[in-house]
Amino acid sequence: MRTAKRRAERLGPAKVRRLGELYRATAADLAFARGRFPADPVTRRLEELVGRSRHLVYSAPGGRRGSVVRFFTRDYWRLIAERWVAILVAVVLLFGPAALAAAWGMHDPPAAIGVVPESFRPVVDEERPWQNMAPDEQAAFSSQVLTNNIRVTALAFAGGMTLGLLTALVLIYNGVLLGAIAGLMVEAGNGTGFVDLVTAHGVLEISCIVVAGAAGLSFGWAIVEPGYRTRTAALRREAVHTIAIILGTAPWLILAGIVEGFRAELAEAGLAWVIGVGVALGVLYWSLVLLLGRRREGESRVALAA
């Protein structure tokens, strides 16, 4: 693979034939190892070798263009699905504090409002719920929300370089912020306003934050536990995957931002539309993870070039 440098034609006829023989033999060994030793490090190493060499064996002209399509229709979703443990940890770190902060906001509003930034406080004021804000105030608040969520997503990704500690803190803090706002609005009799505030764009944005957190946690874990690879090799591999997840998540953040821009129109259409759009986007995203993220029998893990 080093000699080919991602282009099989550089090997020459004899080496290309040898590559095919080695690939078939390794794939057969991988099939045997998966059945007998699924958790063995050697099995994971075979998966990596088969995955990295597959494009050399089955490549065709125009492969670079095809690889972009393949990334957005398969590899991105598999990178997420392969990190399901990290996703569960990110969900707990985000929604656990959110639940506690919501209870705090309902039982002690004067104290809970102290954690809410000034720019977010208009929506938790009982006398100025979201529906009664002026158009310029709505636009300013929407901009603040979108900017905050992009910042949170970026910090969650970058936090992996601190062994995942910054990622965890970012998820916890934003869980507290989300929960405090929810609790304060419910306590002020504006629970419907909270649903209107976060649902349409928030389901997708929170999904992106969770994925970003999972990527950051996975990168941090690669530093702590590199597995059978050297720490440098593990970090290089995870860095490539993390960057790929960033690129794949960006369009979904943009889509959430577009929906955020039409929040006033959705609110006028009715709460059912707000909820319907938010749920539909969330179901679409996670359905793609479940459907496109599955590995078919005989296929290896995603192995992007480092």
Residue, then its C-alpha position, 0 to 999 in steps of 0.5 A: m500500500r505504501t508503494a501504490k500510494r493509493r493508486a494501484e497502477r503504480l505497482g505494475p502487472a506482477k505486483v497488482r496480481r500479487l496484491g489481489e492474492l494477498y487481499r483475498a487471503t487476508a479477507a479470508d483470514l478476517a472472515f475466520a477471525r471474526g467468527r472465532f476471535p471477534a474481540d481479538p486485537v488481531t481481528r481489528r488489525l485485519e479489518e484495518l488492512v482489508g479496509r485500507s487496501r480495498h480501494l486499491v483492489y476495486s478502484a476505478p477511474g473517477g474514484r476520487r469523485g466517487s469517494v466524496v459521494r461514498f463519504f456522504t452516503r456511507d462512511y460518515w454514517r459509519l464513523i458515527a455508528e462505530r462510536w455508539v459507546a461514545i455517543l451514549v456517554a455524550v448523551v448522558l453528559l448532556f442530558g443528565p445535567a440538563a434534567l438536574a438543572a431543569a428541576w433546579g430552575m423550577h424549584d429555585p428560579p432566582a438562583a438558577i437564572g444566574v447561570v443563564p447568559e444575559s442574551f438568553r434571559p429575555v425568553v425566560d422572563e414571564e412577561r416577555p415570552w418568545q411569541n411576544m418578542a419584537p422581530d428584531e429581538q427574535a432575529a438577535f436571539s436566533s443569531q445568539v443561539l446559532t452562534n452558541n451552538i456552532r461554538v459548542t460544536a467546535l469546542a466539543f470536537a477540539g476538546g478531545m486534545t485535552l483527553g476529552l476533559l474539555t469535551a465533557l465540560v462543554l457537554i455538561y455546561n450546555g446541558v445545565l444551560l439547556g435545563a435551566i432555561a427549560g426549568l425557568m420557562v416552565e416555572a414561568g408558565n411558558g413551557t409552550g414557549f420553550v418547545d417553540l424555542v428549541t424544537a424546530h432546529g434544536v433536535l438536529e443541532i443537539s444531535c450534531i452537538v452529541v456527535a461532536g462530543a462523541a468524536g471529541l471523547s473518542f479522540g481523547w480516549a485514543i490518547v489514553e488507550p491506543g489499543y494495539r497501535t502505537r499512541t502516535a498511530a492511534l492519534r493519527r487515525e483518530a484525528v483523520h476520523t475526527i476531521a471527517i466527522i467535522l466535515g460530515t456534520a457541517p452541512w447538518l449544522i447549516l441546515a439547522g441554521i436555515v431552519e432557525g432562520f425560519r423559526a418565526e414563520l414556523a411559529e406562526a404556522g402553529l406549534a404542531w409545525v414546529i414540533g413536526v419539523g424538529v422531530a422529522l429532522g431528528v428522525l431523518y438524521w438518526s435513521l440515516v445513522l442506523l440504516l447507512g451506518r450498518r456494516r454488511e457482512g464481510e465489510s470492514r470498519v471505515a479506514l480513511a487514509a491518514 
